[in-house]
Amino acid sequence: MIKARRATGADAGELVRLRAVMLASMTGEERLSSPGNPEGLFGYVFNVATDPAHRRRGYSRACVTALVDWYRERGVGIVDLRASAAAEPLYASLGFVRAGDPAMRLRLA
């Protein structure tokens, strides 16, 4: 039986390597097409964080811009994210707008 464990800081290099393996195998998440997204390709931005001591230097902007460009090159028509209040101005400056959120949530506690 396989037992899962939580990742630790020592796993960071392997997690990044595996993330690259995953991204290399994808051109975007496919969903049913719609008039607003005829190709049915969908991107999602998550896990963007900058250490507080290094914020406001353009690191997140550079990373998100590179990811959005990567999605664009692959024909992805929609990119979603969830932003903290502090990060919302950055994403708005990159063209993201508030949208309705159809997500469903199960609270277990």
N, C-alpha and C positions, 0 to 999 in steps of 0.2 A: 504494500500500500504506500502510495506517495503522500508525504506529509508536507504541506506548504508552510513556509515561514515568512515573516515580514522581512522586507528588504532593509538593509542597513547602509550606512555610508560606505562601507567597504564594497557594496554591490554596485555603486554608482557607475563605474566604467562598463560593467557588463550590461546594466540596464540601458545605457546610452547605445551600446553596440546592438543590443536586441531591438531597440527602437528603430535604429537605422535599417536593420534587416526587414522589419515590418514595413517601414515607409517605402523602401525600395521595391517591395512587392505590390504596392498599391498605387493606383492612379487617382484615388479619391474614393470615398465611400459611395456606392451606388444605391440609389433609391428610385422609387417610381418617378417617372418624369411628370412634369406639370407645365402649364403655360409659362410660369415664371422660371422654370428650370427644365427646359426640354431635354437636356442630356441626362438628367437624373443624377448628376455627380454633385457630391456634397462634401464640404470640408469642415473641419472643426479644429479650433485652436484651444488648447488646454495646457495646463502646467507651465504657464509663463510666470516666472517669479524672479525678482532681482533682490539680492541681499540689500537690506536697508542702507548699508554704508556705501553702496555703489549705485544707488538710484539716481535718476535724472541726468544720466550721462549718455542716453541713447541706445543702451544695450537691448532693451525690450523692443524698441522701435525697429532696430536692425534685424532682430530675430523674426519678429512678426512680419515685417516687410518681405524678408526672404521667403518665409513660408507662404505668404499670400502670392508672391511671384511664382513659387513652385506650383501652387494650386492652379494659377492662371495658365501656366504653360501646359498643364494637363487637361485643360478644358473644364475645370470645376467652375460651376456657375454660382454657387452659394457657399459662403463660409460663415459659420456661427461661432460664437464664444460666449462665455459668461465672464463679466468683468467686475472687479471690486469697484467701489465708488471712487477710490483713488486712481484707478487705472482707466476709468471710463473716458476721461478727456484724451488720453493717448489714442485709444481705439477710435473715438469719434474723429480725431484728426486724420486717421487713416481711412475714413469713409464708412466705418461701422455705424449703424443706427439701431436704436432700441426697436425691438420687434416683439410681437406677442410670443409667449412661451407656452407651447403645447405639452411641455414635459409632464410626466406623471411621477409621483413620488410616493414611496412607501416608507413610513417612519416605523422603525422597529423598536424604539425605546420610548 
